[in-house]
Amino acid sequence: MPATLSFSLKQARRLALAAQGFNGRQPPAAIKPVQLNRLIERLGILQIDSVNALVRSHYLPVFSRLGNYSTDLLDQAAWSQGRRRTLFEYWGHEASLLPLSMYPLMRWRMQRASRGEDIYQQLARFGREQQDTIRRVLASVQKLGALGAGSLSTRQERAGPWWDWSAEKHALEWLFAAGEVTVASRRGFERLYDLPERVIPSALLQQPLLSEAEAQRGLLLHAATALGVGTEKDLRDYFRLSPADSRPRLAELVEGGKLLVCGVEGWRQPAYCLAEPKVPRKVEASALLSPFDSLIWERSRTERLFDFRYRLEIYTPQHKRVYGYYVLPFLHNERIAARVDLRAERASGRLAVHAVHEEEPGLDDEGMLALAVKLRRMADWLGLERVQLNCPRASAARLRGALAQFSVV
């Protein structure tokens, strides 16, 4: 398919940043549910991760775009009962929170999972071999309501690491993947599972089932909207589609005029964008980004867009780490201009900055001040009194000077 549009790399960056909610507009002083829900509808997805070095990862993308907001708003949207719930949990990118409006687009994936397709082999095998356990666990949920795996476990020995699941946990995860239970709420970080009809609005459950092709086209359109511009791999990665599913669906969307084929300066592969894309003249935004932020989670795309190679080093032995344990990229205007290794030391009331690394050509004074502002605001958001600099690098000395303008370091 020949490209019908061509973008410079700067234009592609601006499209991507605007699509991801970085439009430079000042958010309202008090964030309300309407702003939160509008943002998540735009993104289509928030990735969930268990690492809590700073704050759970699904809270960070909202802060990066809207600033200081109450995490209770997101908790209510995700796990409250009744009309305040606007999100549900499912396998989107990875474990994810998605707008309820997208529930019909995920049912084909649930059907595949019930057949043992497109899920982990161990879980698929459990589904084939342990139907008695699955039926017993489902009956318990039907009778007792929202349950965690721990309350159902019949295992006598103590559990091992997190992947050492009991049979009941396996059963709940299989039922969750197959759409026969969903996450009603969480206790701490533990999922509590219940029947979909007690959690998901009946109007969504009663909608006619979309065909796989219809649902996949819908997901790819969501991805194109959220990314601004992307290759086939970029678009399918957003909701973890396979090439066999995404390629024919993209061709159909192009043929139907919903997507355009385009070229991006320096990209080897053709890209796709919505019809009549609007490229901002410039994007002025500063943000500390979660490692699991949808702007950067596809690492090869991040390199193509920002000339920024990023790898999370949590599972790298300490002596082999280059940048640090939990490093947040710092977006400044249209560049990813620095990386900051952060930790929330709640017992001592400190946001600890263990390392600051500037990207070439570095941050000017205005950029360093913007980083200081974001760190101070993050500390305030997390309820931490101080920003503690533990980095001996020259970049940290400059940051200390910027922080000193408005806070105690």
N, C-alpha and C positions, 0 to 999 in steps of 0.2 A: 504494500500500500504506500503510495508516494506521500511525502509530507506536504501538507497544505499551508502550514505556518512555520516560521522559524523564529526562535528566541535567542538573544544573547544570554550568556550565563548570568549576568546581572538581572536581566528580565525574569529568568527562570527562578532565581532566588526570591525576587520580589513577589512573584506569583505564589511561590511556596509559603513564604512568611505570611502573606495576607490570608491565604487559605487556611493556615493553621491558627489564625486568630491574633497574629502579631501585626496589628494595623496602626500602631502608634497612638491610638485614641486613649484618652485618659479614662479609666474605668470609674464608675460612680464611687462615692466615698463609702457607701454601705452596700455590699453585695447582697442581693436578694435571690431567692430561688429562680426567678425568671432569667436573670443574667447567667447563673450557673447552668441552667438547663439549655439555654440558647447556645452556650459555648460547647457543651457536650454533644448536643445535636450536630453542631458544625464539625467537631472532631470525629464523631461517630463511635468513639471508643476511648476508654482509659485502661491501660494495662495495670494489673494488680501484681505486686511482688511482695514476698515476705520480708525482705531486708528492711531493717528499721534503724539504720545508722543515723539517719537524719529525721525522716518521717516516712511513713508508708508511701510508696511511689505513686499511688493513684491520687494522692492529695496534691502532689507537686505541680502537675501541668496546669491545674486551675490557678494556683498561686502565681505561676510564671506568667499567666496571661491577665489575670484579674487583680493580682495583688492580695492584700490582707483580706481574707474572708474566713468565716467560721467553718471549720471542717464538719461541724454538726449539720450544716446544709447538705454536704455531700453524703454524710451518713444517713440522713433522712431520705434523700433521693434514692439511695441504694437499698436501704434495709428497713425502712419504716413500713407500717401497714397503712393501707388506705390510699387516699388521693395524693399524699405527699410523695409516694414512691413514683419515680419517673425512670428508674434504671433497673436493669436485671443483670445477673452474672451469667456468663457463659464463656465458651472457648471462642474468642474473637480473633485477637492477634495471638496472645497467649491467654492465660486466665484474665478475664476482662470484665469491666462494667460497660454496658451498652444501653442506649436509650430504649425504652420499652417499645417505641415505634419500630425498632428493628427486630423485634421478636419473630415476626413472620418470616423474615429473611434468613433466620437461623434454623428453621424447622427441618429443612432438607438435610442439614448437617446432623441433626439429632436422629433423623431416620437412618442415615448412613451409619452412625455410631451404633444404633440398635442392631444393625446387621454385621457389626464388627469391622466396619470399613472406616478408614481415615482416623483411627485412634491408635493409641499405643498397643503394641502387640501383646504385651502382658495383660492389659485390660481386655482386649478382644478375646484372648484365650480364656480369661476368667468368665467372660460373658457366655462363652460356649460351654464351659465345663461346670459352672457353679450356679445354674439357674435356680436350684432349690434355695441356696443362700440368698440370691437376689430376690426371690419371691417372699422369703421370710422377712427380709429387711424392708421391702416395700410395704408389706402388711403392717409392720410396726409403725412406719411413718403414717400410713393411712389411719391407724388407730390412735396414735399418740400425738400426732402433730410434729412440729419442727424439732428435729433431733440432730445431735452431733454424733460422729462416729464413735466417740468414747463411751457414750451412754448405751451403745448397742453391742460393744465388743464382748465376745465370749472367750477371748484369749486369756490364758492364765499367766503366761510369762510377761514380764515387763517389755513394753515396746522399745525398739531400737531407734535408729535414726529416723528422720521424717519419712523416708521412702519405705520403711519397714511397716507397711500397712497391715492392719488386721483384715480378715475376710469381710467383715462388715464395712470397713472403710472402702475396700475394693468394690463391694456391692453398691454402696452409695455413689461412688465415682462413676461406675458404669451406668447407674440409673440417671445420674446427672447428665452425663454425655448423651444418653439416649432421650433426654427430655422428659423422663418419667418422674423425676423430682427436680426441684430447683432450689436455689439458696434463698431462704426466707429472711435470714438475718445472720449476724455473726456474734459469737461470744468471745471477746478478745479478737483473735484472728481466726478462730475455729468456725468453719461453716456449719450452719444449722439448716438442714434440708427439710423441705415440705413438698406437698403436692402442688403442681403448677396452678390448679384451679383455686388454691387458697392463697396464691401470691400474685399471679399474673391476671390482669383484667380479663374478664370473660369475653369482652368484645374482641380482644386479640386472639384468644384461644379458639373462638368460633369462626374466625376468618377462613375462607377456603384456602386449602393448602396450595402454596405457589409451586410451580414446577421448579426443578433444580435450575434450569436455564434462566427462568424469570428471577429467581432469588440471586443467582450469581451475577446477573446483569445489574441488579439493584446494589449489590455489594461493591461491584466495580465502579459504579457511578458515585457511590458514597466515597470510595477511596479517591477518585479523581477530584471530587469536590474538596476533600480534606487536604489533598496534596498539592493541588493547583496544577501541577504538571508532573508526569512520571512515566517511566518506561513500563513495559508489561510486567517486569519483575517487581518494580516498585508498587504497582497497583495491586497485584495479586498478593504481595506480602502483607499488605495492610490488614487483610482479614484472613491471611494464611490460606489462600486458594492454591490449588495445584495448577501447573502449566496446562495440563489436559483440560481443566475446567475453564481457566481464564482466557486462553488464546481464542477459542471459538466465540466466547462471549464478547471479547473485545472487538472481534471482526463484526459481530452482529451490531454492536453499539455504534461502530463507525459507519456501517452500512445504513443504519437507521438515523444517522445525523446527530446522535446524542454525544458522541466524542469525535474529536478531530485528531488526525495524525499530525505530529509536529516534530521539528528538529530543535535540538538545543546545542548551542556552541560547545564543542568538546566532547559531547556524548556520542558514543559509538552506536548505540541502539536508538531506534525511533522512539518517540515519546507520544503521550496522549494528553489531551486537555479537554475541558468542556468547550462547547461551542461558544463563540464570542467571548473569549477570555479578556479580562480587564487587568492590565498590568499597572500597578501603582508607579507613580513617578519616583518615589523613594519610600523606604520603610525606616522609621525611626523608632526603635524598640530596644529595650535592654531586659534581659531575663537570665536567671540561673535555671538550667534545664535538668530535669530528671534524666538519669541514664536510660529510662524507659519512656521518654517523651516521644510522641509520634512524629515530631519534627525530625528526630535523629535516630530512631530505633533501627532503621535499615541502614547499616553502616556504610555500604558501598554507595548508596545515594548521598549520604552525608559527605563522603569524600568528593563525589562529583559536584555537589552543589556548593560546598563551602571550602573545599581543599583542606579538610579537617579529618584526620585519621583518629578514630576514637574506639577504644576497647575498654570494657569494664574489667578492672583488675582485682575484684573481690576474691576470685578463686585462684589468683596468681600468688605463688609464695612471696612473702614479704620482701625477701632479698632480690626478687626479680621484678618487682613493680617499678614502673617508670614514673608514674604520676601520683599514685596513691590508691588507697582502699576504695573510697566512695567519692569519685570525682565528678563534679557537675560542670559541664561546659557553660561558658558565659557568652551569651548572645548579646552583641552590641551593634545596634543599627543593622547592617546587612552582613556582618561578619560574626563568626564564632571566634572571639578575640582572646579568650583565656580559658584555663581550666582551674578549678578550685576544689581541693580535697577537704570536705566538710564533715563534721560530726556534731550532733546535738548532745552535749554533756548536761543532761537534765538535772542530775544531782547537784551540780555546781552552778547551774543557771547560765551556762556558756554555750555559744555557738563557736566551736573550735575550728579554726582555719589551719589545717596541717600543711598545706602546700598551695602556692600560687604559681602558675606557669602561664606566661604570656605567649601568645602565638605571634609569629612574625606578621607585620612589622611592629608588634607591641601595641599597648594602649597609650594613647595620649592622656594628658591630664584630665580632660573631660571624660574619657572612657574609664579611667581609674576611679574618678569620683562616682561615676554611674555604678561601678562594681561595689564601691563602699556603700552607696545608698541601698543597693539590693541586699547586701549582707545585713545591714542594720534592719531593714524592713523584714527580712526573713527571721532574724532573731526576735523581733517584736511579734511576728505572726506565731512563732513557736513558743512564745512566753519565756524567752531567755533574756536575761538582763544584759549580758555582755557579749561582745565579739572578741574572742581570744585568738590572737595571731601567734602561731607556733612555728612559723616558717622563717628560716634565716635568709631566704633569697632576697635579692635586690627588689624584686617585684613586691614582696611583702612589706619592705620598708616604705615603698611608695604608697602602698595600700594603707599602711598605718598612718601616714600623713593625711591621706584623704579621710580616713575614719575619724581622725582627731578633730576634724572640722565640725563634727556634730555629735560625737559620742565618746564615751570612755572606752578605751581599748585595754 
